[in-house]
Amino acid sequence: MKRGLVILSALSFVLLLLSLALRLRSRSTLDDLFLIYSVDGSERLSCMQGQLLLQHNRPDEGVRGHPIRISHRSDRVESLPPDVWRVRGMETWWLGIRYFNRPGPSPDVVRNARQIVRQNNVHSRPTTRPALRLSPTERAAQDAAESRRMMMQIRTDFFLRNSLPTYWQVVFPLWPIHVLFAILPALWLLALGRRALRRHRGRCAACDYDLTGNTSGICPECGTPTRGKVEAVA
């Protein structure tokens, strides 16, 4: 048996145990892992109730920057709202995988909204005259301009907050991952069982050559060492 297959099988077995432990933890705890970028956009990986969620938040204008930090957050499942993950509108694929895509406004719409905010901030700045020298009419006009500026900022922030970030989500169950990690360990155990069965029948464990009466301790067919003299099995 090749050593590389043994190492990969052992690694797959460890990953299988970790994925099973994660599945047990996900029944009571929601784990969120975030990757934050320096400019905009983020990546999110969550696990809850035996499912994984992968969410990709797109940057506003295609500028992402470089990764700056990874953060983790845990919450008890019973303390979360019932619709903590978006389920409505998701497309169901094979193996129970669900997909949701939220397209956002075009970059031109976002840039125009921000430009409107900047223009209103410039045209509605309060006068530089001291407040004590303002007449009641001027003070009322200044207050009205400040109110308009604040309302425009609030409306634009609301627009950007509800339109961005655009993102797509993929939710898939954990059991395909368990099956994937169990393939190599299962093949390894199958190979060990086959070798043990060949030895029990008095044959070479590597090439299945009949070693009945062999006293050299080496298989004459492939050169694999044997376990001493082999007697015929009734």
N, C-alpha and C positions, 0 to 999 in steps of 0.2 A: 504494500500500500504506500502510495506516495506521501511524503511528509507534507507537501503543500495542501493536499486534500484534508489531511488530519488537522492542520492549522486552521483552514477555512471552516471545517466542520465545528471545531471547538469555538471559533469566533462566532459562528452563526448560532451555536447553542447558547452562548452568553447573551447575544442580542435577543434571542427568543425569551430567555428568562427576564431580561430587562423590559421587553415589550409586555410580557404577562404581568409584571409588577406594575408597569404604567397603567395597564388596563384595570387592575384592581384599585389603584389609587384614583383613577378617573371616575369611579363610582361615587366618590364623596367629595372630590376636590377638582376645581377647575384650575389648570396651570396655563399661564400665558407667557410666551417668550417673544420679546419684541427686539427687532433690529432697527435702530434709529440712524438716519442719515444726517449729514451736516446741513444740507439745504432744505430738502423736503422729501416726503415719501417715507414709507416704513414697510417692514415685513412683520407678520404676526404668525406664530404657530401656537395653537391651543389644543388642549386635550380635555375631553369631558365625556362621561357616560360611554366609554368605549369607542369614541370617535375622535378624529383629528381634523382640525380646521387650519387651512393655510390661506392667509389673506395677504394680498399684495396691494398696497396703497400707492397709486400713481402720483408722481409729483405734479404740481400745478402746471408748470410750463416745460416739463420734460427735463428739468434740472434737478438731479438727485444729490449730487455731492458724494462724499466718501462716508463709509460707516464710522460712527463716532462712539457708539456704546450698545451694549446688549443688556436688557433689563428683564427681570422675571417677576411675576406676580401670581399669587395663589389666593383663591377664594373658595369658601365652602359652597357646595352646590345648592344646599337648602337656602342660602342667603341670596341667591341670584334670582332675577326675574325669569318668568317662564320662557320668554323669547330672547334669551341672551345672545343666541346666534340667529342670524337671519335665515328663516326657513321658507317663508312665502316667496313665491316667484322663482325658486330654485329649480333648475332642470335636473332630472334624475338620469344618470348614466347607468352603465352596467356595474354589477357588484355593489349596488347601493351607493355609488359615488354621486354627490350632488354638486351642482355648479351654479354660481350666480355672478353676473357681471353688471356693474353699475357704471355705465358710461356717463361722463360728465360733460359740461359745456365745452365748446371749443376754446382754445387759448385766446382767441380774439375777444370772446365775450368776457373772459376773466380780466384781460388787460384793459378793456374799455371800462369795466366796473371800477377797477382800481384807479384809472385815470379820472373818472368822475369824482371819486373821493378826493383825490389830490387837488383837483380844480376847486372843489367846494371848500376844501380846507384853506386854499389860498385866498379865494374871493370873500370868504366869510370870517377872516381873521378880525378880531376886535381891534378897534383903533388904538393907537399908541398914546393918545392923549390921556392925561391923568383922569381918574374917575371923578375927582372932585370938580373938574372943569366941564364935565358933560352936562348938557341940559337934559331934562326929563325925556324929551323926544329922542335925543341921541342915545341915551341910556336904554330906552325901550327898543330902539333899532339894533343896538349892540346885542341886547339879550335875545332878540328874535333871530339875529344872524347866528349867534352861538347855538341856539336851539336847533336851527336848520342844519348846521354843521354836525351836531351830535346825532340828530335823527338820520342824516345821510350816512354817517359812519355806522350807526347801529343797523340800518337796513342793508348796507353793503356787507358788513360782517355776517349778518344773518344769511345773506345770499351765498357768500363764499363758504360759510360753515355748513350749509345744507346741500350745497352743490359739490363741494370738495371736502376731502379728497375722493376722487373716483377710485374704484377698487374692483377686484374680482376675488371671489371666495371659492374654495373647493373643500367640501366636507366628505371624508371617506372613513369607513369603519376600520378598526384595528385588526380584524381577523384575517384579511389578506396578508398583512404584514407578518402575523404569526405563522401562516402557512408558508410564506416565502422563507422565513428564517428556519423553519423546520425541515426544509427539503434536504439540505446537506447533512445535518445530523441523522436524518432517517436513512439516507444513502450510506452513511458511515456505519451505522448500526447494522444495516443489511449486509454490508461487506464483511463486517466482523462475524456475523452469524454464519455467513456462507463459508468463511475460512474455518470456523470452528466445526462446522458440519463436515467439511472435507477431511479435516484431521481425524474426526471421529470415525470416518469410513475408511481410514487408512490410505488416503490420497494426499497429493501435494496441495497445500493450502493456496499456492499461487497459480498453478497451471492445471490442477485436477488430475495429475498423472498418478497412476496406481503404484503405490510404494510398498506393496505387500512383499515381505521378505527383504527389504532394503536394510542393509546394516552399515552403509557408509555415512549415513547422517546427512547426505546431500541428495537432492532430487536430480536424477540423471537427465531429466528433460530440460529444466530451466536453471538448475544450480542453486535453488533455494534450500537453506539448511532445514533439516527435519529434526524431529525429536527422537533420535535413537532408532532402534529397530522397530519396524512396523509389522504387526501381525494382521492377518486377514480377519475381517469382521464378519461374523456369521450372519 
